Amino acid sequence: MNLQLLGLAFVTVFISELGDKSQLAAIALGGSSKSVRAVFLGTSAALVVASFFGVWLGEGVGHLFPAHWVKLAAAVGFAIMGVRLLLLREADNAETEEALDERA
């Protein structure tokens, strides 16, 4: 087993999950439940299964396409999501300003 790759995967996923919606859901469930152990086991199992599907899909895509195409597709996908989020935020801000103007 490649321990360097193991450490890199752990650190990458750990940092990306901090403040994520799944962590917020775990906080909400943990705060409203009397069985913290069940919440921990359930959320941990969900992360493991989701990671398994991601690795499995990544392996399949890695065999079908060259690595640089996969990285390019991921970069383009993230760029599109970022632009969409910025545009949606601008639209939300415009709607909020219109609603405030109507009230005045």
Residue pairs with C-beta under 8 A, 6 or more apart in sequence:
13 51
17 23
17 47
22 43
22 46
22 47
25 43
26 39
26 40
26 43
29 39
29 42
29 43
30 36
30 39
30 40
33 39
58 70
61 70
62 70
